[in-house]
Amino acid sequence: MNLRAVDLNLLVIFDTLMKERHVTRAALKVPMSQPAMSSALSRLRLLFKDDLFIRVGGCMEPTARAIELSVGVTRILREAERLMTSEVLFDPASSEDHFTGRMSDLITYLVLPTLSGLLSRQAPGMRMDITHIPIDQTLARMESDQLDFAISTQLKHTSNIVSEPLFMDRLVCVMRDGHKLSGAELSMQEFLKADHLHVAVSQHDVRFVDNVLAEQQVSRRITLTIPHWLSLPAILCETDMISVISERLASTFVDKALVIKELPLSMPSFSWDLYWHKRNKNTAAHAWLREQIKQCCSE
């Protein structure tokens, strides 16, 4: 049967006739005129090749075929009503949804422990894969539906991508305790001459501080580039390198014999943002997960 040729409103009429067992009352319930209801019943009989309802006294009694059909029709109409409501009910406790997200190890370190604990308690069946792909691939994968969300900062995206700020941050300089620059205020000359430990996921991954320095026609001396933030404390503690990192991250390193210093140049604060494709805006499970991420980042 070609569903495109079927008036699915007939299912609503069939369901109403099953409940009312009377053409006039069913017509008032829909609502529609009695002749239109009688015409719809004729179409239903033709569609299902059965009388469906037989007049007995003043009522219409369903045939065996109609009783058989009513179970499936009721289920279909309930599901259609659920899909058409503005808010689809979502039960995290029974969810088996699978999400893929993009986070750097910095954000994974700051956000994922709290989020994982929350999910294990409220949505134990939900699965999540976290990837650390380069920034230049993140938006493309989101557009192609290979990535459900990303947490990053200042991504230049199309109107198909929605973003929402999670928390504010700023850049600071860190070095080992006892470093020759750890005692006094850091000057621009000292900052530029020092050996820098640089974190970059890809060769196109340029830090904000380098863009600001480039505007002043100066550059810092990058001695070592690594792809992960969490190996940074161990390297700094064994060398005379310094590094420019997130203050949020640096504050978690204070027990690792590192010193936090103010940068010798003016750097604006920035926000870490949650990004997702607008196709998922009203997807119940996705919306619920976004709220949990925002909650974890506000704590």
C-alpha positions in Angstrom: 0.0 0.0 0.0 1.3 3.5 -0.9 0.9 5.6 2.3 1.2 8.8 0.2 -2.2 8.0 -1.3 -3.8 7.4 2.1 -5.5 10.1 4.1 -4.1 9.4 7.6 -6.8 11.5 9.1 -9.0 8.5 8.6 -7.2 6.8 11.5 -8.4 9.6 13.8 -11.9 9.1 12.5 -11.7 5.3 13.0 -10.4 5.8 16.6 -13.3 8.2 17.3 -15.9 5.8 15.9 -14.4 3.0 18.0 -14.9 5.2 21.1 -18.3 6.7 20.3 -19.9 3.8 18.4 -22.3 6.3 16.8 -21.8 8.3 13.6 -23.5 11.6 14.8 -21.6 11.6 18.1 -18.3 10.8 16.4 -18.9 13.7 13.9 -19.5 16.1 16.8 -16.3 14.9 18.5 -13.9 15.3 15.5 -15.6 17.7 14.7 -17.1 17.4 11.2 -20.6 17.2 9.6 -22.5 13.9 9.8 -22.5 13.4 6.0 -18.7 13.9 6.0 -18.4 11.3 8.8 -20.5 8.9 6.8 -18.4 9.5 3.8 -15.2 8.9 5.8 -16.6 5.6 7.1 -17.2 4.5 3.6 -13.6 5.3 2.7 -12.4 3.4 5.8 -14.4 0.3 4.7 -12.9 0.5 1.2 -9.4 1.0 2.7 -9.6 -2.0 5.0 -11.9 -4.1 2.8 -14.2 -4.7 5.8 -17.6 -3.3 7.1 -15.7 -2.3 10.3 -18.9 -1.2 12.0 -22.4 -2.8 11.8 -25.5 -1.1 13.0 -27.1 -2.9 16.0 -30.1 -1.0 17.4 -29.0 2.6 17.9 -25.3 1.9 18.0 -22.5 0.9 15.6 -20.8 -2.3 16.8 -17.2 -3.0 15.6 -16.5 -6.1 13.6 -13.7 -8.5 14.5 -11.4 -6.8 12.0 -12.2 -3.4 13.5 -11.3 -4.6 17.0 -8.0 -6.1 15.7 -7.2 -2.8 14.0 -8.0 -0.6 17.0 -4.9 -1.8 19.0 -2.5 -0.7 16.3 -4.4 2.5 15.4 -4.4 3.6 19.1 -0.7 3.0 19.4 0.0 5.0 16.2 -2.1 7.9 17.3 -0.5 8.0 20.7 3.0 8.0 19.2 2.0 10.7 16.7 0.6 12.8 19.5 3.8 12.4 21.5 5.9 13.5 18.5 3.8 16.5 17.9 3.8 17.9 21.4 6.1 20.8 22.1 7.9 19.0 24.8 8.7 15.3 24.3 9.0 13.5 27.6 12.5 12.2 28.2 13.5 9.7 30.9 17.2 9.9 31.5 17.1 6.8 33.8 16.0 4.6 30.9 18.0 6.4 28.2 20.4 4.4 26.0 21.4 7.3 23.8 24.9 7.5 22.5 26.6 10.9 22.1 29.9 12.0 20.6 31.5 15.2 21.9 34.7 17.2 21.2 36.7 18.4 24.2 40.4 19.1 24.6 42.1 17.3 27.5 41.9 20.7 29.3 38.1 20.7 29.2 37.9 17.0 29.8 40.0 17.5 32.9 37.8 20.4 34.1 34.4 19.3 33.2 34.2 15.5 32.5 34.7 14.2 36.1 31.6 16.1 37.4 29.6 15.3 34.2 30.5 11.6 34.3 29.4 11.4 38.0 26.1 13.1 37.2 25.4 10.8 34.2 26.3 7.6 36.1 23.7 8.6 38.7 20.9 10.0 36.5 21.4 8.3 33.1 23.4 5.1 33.7 22.5 3.7 30.3 23.7 6.7 28.3 27.0 6.4 26.5 29.4 9.1 25.5 32.5 9.1 23.3 34.8 12.1 23.7 37.3 12.9 20.9 40.0 15.6 20.7 40.0 16.4 17.0 41.6 19.6 15.7 39.5 22.7 15.7 39.4 22.9 11.9 37.6 19.5 11.8 35.2 20.1 14.6 32.6 22.2 12.7 32.7 20.0 9.6 31.9 16.9 11.7 29.1 18.7 13.4 27.6 19.7 10.1 27.9 16.1 8.8 26.2 14.8 12.0 29.4 12.9 13.1 29.7 15.1 16.2 26.8 15.9 18.6 28.5 18.7 20.6 31.7 20.5 21.3 33.1 22.6 24.1 35.6 25.1 22.8 36.1 28.8 22.6 35.6 31.5 19.9 34.8 29.1 17.0 33.8 30.9 13.8 30.8 29.0 12.7 27.8 29.1 10.3 24.2 29.8 11.2 23.6 26.0 11.4 25.7 25.9 14.6 24.3 27.1 17.9 26.6 28.2 20.7 26.0 29.0 24.4 28.6 30.3 26.9 29.5 28.0 29.7 32.0 29.8 31.9 34.5 32.7 31.7 38.3 32.3 31.8 41.4 34.2 31.2 45.1 33.5 30.3 47.9 33.5 32.8 51.6 32.5 32.8 52.8 29.5 34.8 56.3 28.3 35.7 58.0 26.0 38.2 58.4 27.2 41.8 61.9 28.6 42.1 62.1 29.7 38.5 64.3 32.8 38.1 61.2 34.7 36.9 58.8 33.5 39.6 59.7 36.2 42.2 58.9 39.6 40.7 56.4 41.0 38.2 57.0 39.5 34.8 58.2 42.1 32.2 57.4 41.9 28.5 61.1 41.6 27.7 61.5 38.6 30.1 58.3 37.1 28.7 59.5 37.2 25.1 63.1 36.0 25.9 62.0 33.0 28.0 61.6 29.5 26.6 57.9 28.7 26.1 56.1 25.4 26.3 53.3 25.6 23.7 50.2 23.4 23.5 48.7 22.8 20.0 46.4 20.0 18.8 47.4 20.7 15.2 49.7 22.9 13.2 46.8 25.4 12.6 46.2 25.7 16.4 47.3 29.2 17.2 46.9 30.6 20.7 45.2 33.9 21.4 48.4 35.3 23.0 50.3 34.8 19.8 47.7 36.8 17.8 47.9 39.6 20.3 51.7 39.6 20.2 51.6 39.6 16.4 49.5 42.7 16.5 52.4 44.3 18.4 54.9 42.9 15.9 56.6 40.7 18.4 56.7 37.0 19.1 57.6 34.7 21.9 60.3 32.0 21.8 58.5 28.6 21.6 61.0 25.9 22.5 58.6 22.9 22.8 55.2 22.2 21.3 53.1 19.3 22.8 49.5 18.2 21.9 48.2 17.8 25.5 47.7 20.1 28.4 48.0 17.7 31.2 51.6 16.8 30.6 52.5 20.5 31.0 53.1 20.5 34.8 55.6 17.7 34.8 57.6 19.3 31.9 57.6 22.7 33.5 58.8 21.3 36.9 61.8 19.8 35.2 62.8 22.7 33.0 63.1 26.5 32.9 60.3 26.9 30.4 57.2 28.9 31.0 53.7 28.5 29.5 50.6 30.5 28.9 47.5 28.6 29.9 43.9 28.9 31.1 43.6 30.3 34.7 40.9 27.7 35.4 43.4 25.0 34.5 46.3 26.7 36.3 44.3 26.9 39.5 44.2 23.1 39.6 48.0 22.9 39.3 48.8 24.9 42.4 49.7 21.7 44.3 52.2 20.7 41.5 54.9 23.1 42.5 53.9 25.7 39.9 53.7 29.5 40.2 50.9 31.5 38.5 52.0 34.9 37.2 50.1 37.7 35.5 50.9 38.2 31.8 52.9 41.4 30.9 50.3 42.3 28.2 46.6 43.1 28.2 44.5 40.0 27.3 40.7 40.0 27.3 38.8 37.4 29.2 37.1 34.8 27.1 34.3 32.2 27.4 34.3 28.5 27.0 31.2 27.7 24.9 29.0 24.8 24.1 28.4 24.2 20.4 25.8 22.0 18.7 24.0 21.8 15.4 20.6 23.4 15.3 19.0 20.1 14.1 19.4 18.9 17.7 17.8 22.0 19.3 14.6 20.3 20.2 15.8 16.7 20.5 14.8 15.7 24.0 17.9 13.7 25.0 20.3 16.2 23.4 18.6 19.1 25.2 18.8 17.2 28.5 22.5 16.5 28.1 23.1 20.2 27.3 21.4 21.2 30.5 23.6 18.8 32.5 26.8 20.2 30.9 25.7 23.7 31.7 24.9 22.7 35.3 28.4 21.1 35.7 30.1 24.2 34.4 28.2 26.5 36.7 29.3 24.6 39.8 
